[in-house]
Amino acid sequence: MRFYFVQLYQSRRNRLHHMLFRSIRYLQLHTVTILLTICIIVLVPTQPSYAAGPYTCSDIVRIMPTGDSITQGHASGVANIANQISYRKTLYDSLIAQGRQIDFVGSNSAGWNYAGFDADHMGYPGWQVDQVEAEIYSWLVQNNPNIVLLHIGTNEVNPAFVSNLENLLNEVDRYESDYSLDVTVIVARIIRRVNSKPLNTETTQYNNGLASLVNTRITNGDDLILVDMENSAGIIYEYQANGGDFVDTDSNGIHPVASGYDKMAAIWEAALLPILPDCSGQSGNTPPVSEAGQNWIYGDINNNGSETITLDGTASYDPDGTITTYNWYKNGNLVATGATPNVSLSLGVNNFVLEVTDDDGAKTTDVVSYKLVAGSGPTGLIALYEFAEGSGLTVTDTSGYLSPLNLTIQNVQNTTWFNGFLEVDKINDNTSNYTRITSGTAATKINDAIAYSGALTVEAWIAPENMTQNGPARVMTISPTPLLRNLTIGTGTGGTSNSETYSVRLQTSDYATGQYAFYYSANGAVRQYLTHLVVTFDDATNTLNIFIDGVLYRSATINGNLQNWQTSYPLTITNELTENRQWLGQWHRLAIYNRAMPETEIDSRYAAGPGNGSAYLIESNRVTLVAEGGITDSYTVAPATAPSGNITITALPDANCDLGNGAGNPLNLAFTSGNWTTARNVIVTATNDTVIEGTHSCIISHSVTSSTAANYPIGTPLGVIIGTITDNDPETQTPTNLVASNVTRTSLSLTWTDPNNIETAYLLERSVNGSSWAQIANLPANTTNYNDTSVSCGNNYGYRVRAYFSTIPAYSNYATTNTSTPACIPTPSVPTLNSVSEATIALNLPSNPNNYTLQIQRQDQAQLLTTMAGSGNWATIAEVTNTNTNYVDSPLTCETLYSYRYRWLDGPDSSQWGSELTIGTNPCPAPLTHSFGLYKDGQWAFYTIDGNNAYDARFTFGPTDGQWQAIIGDWDGDGIDGIGIYSEGVWTLRSATPSGVTEITLTFGPAETGWTPLLGDWDGNGTDTVGLYKTGVFLLRNSNTTGTADITANFGTVNSIPVVGDWNSDNVDSIGYYDNGTFTLSNTNVAPQANIVSTFGPSGWQPLVGDWNDDNKDTVGVFNNGLWRMSNSNTSGEVNFGFNYGNLSGGWQPLGNFDSDPSILNLLFASTVPTPRVPVIPGPSVIVTPSASSSSVGNINEVPSTDGATIEASPTPEAPITSDAPDTTSTPESTEDS
């Protein structure tokens, strides 16, 4: 297996391909902000290494997209499978446009409505890793890909799936070994889903295990490509309505829309381009397409080690000319020429390479594989289990065909060995203790031999423990799971119905993987005694037969052949290999053949018994009786083996037969150890009746009723004889005039005529669209009508009714009728949004197909601020017939999610509910609350905007000598800002909570003037710590303790003013600087670079930084002599917010945004006497936000009006604080932003 490994998320130095930056709007919810900005980085290797190849322009590279519904494009807002293209069409079109010669392969097709698109793939909606694991080998055999694109694991995602993924890759290895072929597998870290944190966590855990597995296999010599769809595709994990890449109507948040699929296509393409040659520079000739045919299995009929077969290259073609030569190669040697040559196969795998050449000399190749398996001999016996071991855990394959396929008993404590048979007699409540008898590994010799011959016989001698086992309960199965199979034989048809039938599920080429033909015998076939069960199928006649004790109970036509049987499936009896479908009873013999046994041979094998010494009845011939005229029939009875003493076998007929002692009376037959070989002749007469006419049955059971023989205990069941009775009396009891009326989409009425009153019951059966008949009602005698309320629209229903007579017992013939329900009402399209406001949602209504009434329902969901999940019930809010207008739902609550769905009503009938649409109303208008500070010589002034009110508070803290600078920040990580002062390396930081005030004194930085203090969360731990700046040098420390710098960075010029903020909403503060109206901002503190450069404000103003609009991102502002002007973005231009506050005289230091409750100010300045909080007069002068098209800074130089008050000092000044200056060294650390 060729695996390529491309770590698309490593080493930017040599893997940077391109960077896409996208932003979407912010959703503001009071003081809670959900940030939806995503930076997309796709990193692609420039020089991958790969083991096999390289491909040339003579190759058409076969690519098999593999996975689940994401591969198909199912449930992605596109309902019609003919239009479902997933990532595949974008990828295909791009590769073809770039001159890559490719062929998408797979047994499935989706998207064929697009002309020129190769729609083949292997994506199965709903499939999990273990299901693909079970099928990948056969898919490789069928499709022979060069490259597999594998994205699997989304459904029921579980980190434990990694073990299944490893088994899947092992299956690819096995295919390569079996067929001597190379396959490139490109394995993807799967995408996450929308708004599902637990499942997203499990997805990441699964992906991490997947990547570790791939890396380990690379280390061990495998060649992989690992691509990172999860993180590197740039997928926005939000619904499309919120600016994301996922279908709004997908409640599971799994399926992307076209934008998401296009991003996936880009990742696949980046991995494929280095592998596929660029053939766009060739001449105008289009190369031919080589098609070597389908991989096939043949059998060595004569057991001479070789077979002659005919190769077939006739599907090859040249798009713009003709093919001139066909050359076939084996092991590098030319072995044949022509489109259909004959060649010889040797045992094992035979790979043939077809090279075709067109009339311009261009060549391409394709590979086909033929597997020759050993012949099974003249009897066709390929597996035989005689259950003669008597003890132990192993049931031995004694067929002599190839290597024995022995079976292992799991939980042997639930079984009992007897002389000549094994009984499975106990079932435990614990799933892990269910009994399985299984090969465990692939039943290759069985699967290959049957796939080759196209025919099979399964012969079993079994004795069920009871007649109520269902599920179906597995008698035998060739399958890895209950959902996948080659063949399953069981009792029952599922659920609790028809438990007295034998059912057969058979996989043929007419059925997709996971689907199958399903047929079963008539009820009553399962009997609680030793039974000869035989199932045959032959694809030459497409006939399936089920025989019970030599009698053909069911014959059915099943189209298709057995070439798609999976060679990897194991053989298991009494259960499934996984999960539980337990069957209990005795196993006496199991034989499997790769031919269909004829009825005459089956009859003779039944007469011969199981051949293992079991007590059994030998019956010499069938019983067919005619009631009138005293006509009799007979059969002979003898034990199958010598009894060790005297025994009595009692034949007990039902009331329809007389064995000479009167109808229903027993007949005793005595045998000894000396005369047991002398068969007893039993004469049977049918009971004459005048009550029920037509064909019915006579059932005669046999058992040991007295015994001195240890090998024939009393009560041993020995078998049943079924006689067929055909009366000569005219039929008089069949009901007549069965009629269907009052037919609607959901119900109809049936009536019939009761010919007399002697029946016990009426049995009513129904067939839907020609399917098998199923009983739907058991009605009392004399009933003549029935209302069927379980019908559905657009179906054809057949009904038949017959009378049952319990005294016979027998049935009448059927009365039948047929009717169709009206066509279904189409499901309306998903609601679409017309407009939304704080209190209204306007919906577009679908076109009305037939004057139906549109029912609109709404589900109220929880507030976005609480659970972000639905909590309400569906309620009808409108029923409208005029759908040419919009429907406006109001009044609604702001910042609330609402779900809507539609269905059509037509009188009492209704369509299915359509898909749901979930929409959130616009945010509630919530005024911001911010405090802005000023500092000068120990004086502090704070201006608070609280909704429509504004307040002014004044305090003192710190020395008044003009050598100290003020700082604000969250020193202790409690989410509440504190205050601080700095001078020449000495810091005093004060924080407060309702429980008290805390003060920190530390030294950090040189004991010299000229340094500007900084505060920021440099490492993203939620706590602001100290930093300094001077002439282009930043010193940053990750704790508020005395010490040296953890990060030293050079950024800025001699005249720059430093700024600090969280520029990109990553909860890490990073540095920047301000020069003459220009802000230069970096998103990292290590090796900073100018990630953002913008102009804002005139020269000479002081810079500000803060989160002015509570969107979790810091943006810039400027201050000058009482004028505050702020922007809500870090792009050049707009003034979004402003006011006038402060003394017009210079020297005041602006403090930006004080980020905590203003009431905390009183606690921070607890040692001083604050000025009471009073309304500011005049109030703030708020600047109107310019239009989006404005490129200039509006009103930034507006002269403020005086606020009518000077900054006053409080009466208690603080004493100066001094301390020694610290040393400064640096420890680089990667952080960002505040």
MOTA-V371655 format. One record per backbone hydrogen bond with DSSP energy under -0.5 kcal/mol. NH is the residue of the N-H (numbers start at 0). CO is the residue of the C=O. If there is no record, write none. Layout:
nh = {NH NH}
co = {CO CO}
This chain:
nh = {1 2 3 3 5 7 7 9 13 14 15 16 17 19 20 21 21 26 27 28 28 29 31 32 33 34 35 37 39 39 40 41 42 42 43 43 45 54 58 59 60 60 62 62 63 64 65 66 67 70 71 72 73 75 78 80 82 83 84 87 88 90 91 92 93 94 95 96 97 98 99 101 102 104 107 109 110 112 113 114 116 118 120 121 123 124 126 131 132 133 134 135 138 139 140 141 142 143 145 146 147 148 149 149 150 150 154 156 160 161 162 163 164 165 166 167 168 169 170 171 172 173 174 175 176 177 178 179 180 183 184 184 185 185 186 186 187 188 189 193 194 199 200 201 202 203 204 205 206 207 208 209 210 211 212 213 214 215 216 217 218 219 220 221 222 223 223 224 226 226 228 228 229 231 232 236 237 239 241 242 243 244 245 246 249 250 252 256 259 260 261 262 263 264 265 266 267 268 269 270 271 272 273 274 275 278 278 281 286 288 289 290 294 295 297 299 300 302 306 308 310 310 311 312 315 316 318 320 323 324 326 327 328 329 332 334 335 337 340 342 344 346 347 349 351 352 353 353 354 354 355 355 356 357 358 360 363 364 365 367 369 370 371 371 372 372 379 381 382 384 385 394 395 397 397 401 405 406 407 408 409 409 413 414 415 417 419 420 421 422 423 423 424 424 425 432 433 435 436 437 437 438 440 442 443 446 447 448 449 450 451 452 453 455 456 457 458 458 459 459 460 461 461 462 463 464 471 472 473 474 474 475 476 477 478 478 480 483 485 486 487 488 489 490 491 492 496 500 502 502 503 504 505 506 507 508 510 514 516 518 520 523 524 524 525 528 530 532 532 533 534 535 536 537 538 540 541 542 543 544 545 546 547 548 550 552 552 553 555 557 557 564 566 568 571 572 573 582 584 585 586 587 587 588 589 590 591 592 593 596 601 602 603 604 605 606 607 608 608 616 617 618 619 622 623 624 629 630 632 634 636 637 639 646 647 648 649 649 650 650 651 651 652 652 653 656 657 658 663 663 664 666 668 670 675 677 678 679 681 681 682 683 684 685 686 695 697 699 700 701 702 703 704 704 705 707 708 709 711 714 715 717 718 720 722 722 723 724 724 725 725 726 726 735 738 738 740 743 743 747 748 749 750 751 752 754 759 760 761 762 763 763 764 765 766 768 768 770 773 775 776 778 778 780 782 785 787 787 788 790 793 794 796 797 798 799 800 801 803 804 805 807 808 809 811 814 816 818 820 830 831 833 834 836 840 841 842 842 843 848 852 853 854 854 855 855 856 856 857 858 859 859 860 861 863 865 866 867 870 871 874 876 877 879 882 886 887 888 888 889 891 894 895 896 897 898 899 900 902 904 905 908 910 913 916 918 918 920 921 925 929 930 931 932 933 934 935 938 939 940 941 942 943 943 944 945 945 946 948 950 951 952 954 956 964 966 968 970 976 977 978 979 980 981 982 985 986 987 988 989 990 992 995 997 999 1001 1003 1004 1007 1011 1012 1013 1015 1017 1019 1023 1024 1026 1027 1028 1029 1032 1033 1034 1035 1036 1040 1042 1044 1045 1046 1048 1050 1050 1055 1056 1058 1060 1061 1062 1064 1068 1069 1071 1072 1073 1074 1077 1078 1079 1080 1081 1084 1086 1090 1090 1091 1093 1095 1100 1101 1103 1105 1107 1109 1113 1114 1116 1117 1118 1119 1122 1123 1123 1124 1125 1126 1132 1133 1135 1135 1136 1138 1140 1148 1149 1150 1152 1153 1153 1154 1155 1159 1160 1161 1162 1163 1164 1165 1167 1169 1170 1173 1173 1175 1181 1182 1185 1189 1193 1195 1197 1207 1212 1213 1221 1230 1232}
co = {182 0 184 222 3 5 225 6 10 10 11 41 41 39 18 19 37 33 25 26 31 27 28 30 26 32 33 21 19 37 38 17 7 40 14 41 13 274 55 364 58 100 60 102 146 62 148 121 150 67 67 68 68 72 76 78 79 80 82 84 84 86 87 88 89 90 91 92 93 95 94 99 60 62 120 118 80 81 110 112 113 116 107 64 66 122 123 127 128 129 130 131 134 135 136 137 138 139 61 61 183 63 147 185 65 148 126 153 157 158 159 159 160 161 162 163 164 165 166 167 168 169 170 171 172 173 174 175 175 145 1 182 147 183 184 224 149 226 187 252 236 195 196 197 198 199 200 201 202 203 204 205 206 207 208 209 210 211 212 213 214 215 217 216 0 2 221 184 186 224 188 226 188 227 228 234 235 245 238 239 238 235 237 254 246 248 249 244 256 256 257 258 259 260 261 262 263 264 265 266 267 268 269 271 271 98 276 278 284 316 287 288 140 368 370 372 298 299 344 342 308 340 291 338 312 288 286 317 356 356 354 335 352 332 329 327 327 325 337 308 306 304 371 369 367 328 351 365 326 352 353 363 324 361 321 357 355 57 353 351 349 295 347 369 297 370 376 591 591 589 395 406 393 383 395 399 403 394 437 392 407 435 410 411 422 420 417 417 586 415 421 584 413 422 413 429 430 409 572 407 435 570 438 568 441 442 443 444 445 446 447 448 449 536 592 534 456 590 457 532 588 459 530 585 526 583 490 490 580 472 488 488 571 486 476 569 483 480 477 477 504 475 502 472 500 496 493 497 489 500 518 487 516 485 505 560 507 511 505 503 501 499 499 521 499 526 461 459 530 546 457 544 455 542 453 537 537 537 555 535 553 533 550 531 547 545 550 545 543 541 555 561 564 565 476 436 474 573 423 462 421 460 585 460 384 458 382 456 379 594 597 598 599 600 601 602 603 604 605 717 637 616 635 721 621 723 626 627 683 681 679 617 615 670 705 668 647 702 648 666 649 700 650 664 698 653 684 661 653 656 661 650 648 646 671 674 676 636 634 679 680 632 657 630 655 724 722 720 651 718 649 715 647 702 647 645 645 707 708 703 712 701 701 699 697 720 622 695 722 624 723 693 724 752 736 750 748 741 746 787 740 785 738 783 735 752 803 803 778 801 761 776 799 773 797 766 795 767 765 763 763 761 776 759 779 749 747 785 786 745 821 791 818 766 816 764 814 762 760 809 803 804 804 804 802 800 798 796 794 914 843 841 841 839 888 834 840 886 831 846 904 879 852 902 853 877 854 900 874 898 857 872 896 868 894 862 862 862 859 859 857 855 855 853 880 842 885 840 886 887 838 921 892 861 918 858 916 856 854 852 908 905 903 901 899 897 916 895 836 923 944 1153 942 1151 940 1148 938 935 954 933 952 931 941 950 929 943 948 927 945 943 1173 941 939 937 981 979 977 968 1154 968 989 966 987 964 985 982 1001 980 999 978 997 995 992 990 988 986 984 1222 1005 1028 1010 1026 1024 1015 1016 969 1015 1013 1034 1011 1032 1029 1048 1027 1046 1025 1038 1002 1224 1035 1035 1033 1031 1048 1052 1073 1071 1069 1232 1060 1061 1016 1060 1058 1079 1056 1077 1074 1093 1072 1091 1070 1230 1084 1080 1088 1080 1078 1076 1097 1118 1116 1114 1105 1106 1061 1105 1103 1124 1101 1122 1119 1121 1138 1117 1136 1115 1094 1131 1125 1133 1125 1123 1121 934 1147 932 1104 930 1151 1152 1153 1156 1157 1158 1158 1159 1160 1162 1164 1167 953 951 1171 949 1179 1137 1134 1186 1191 1192 1194 1205 1210 957 1004 1228 1068}
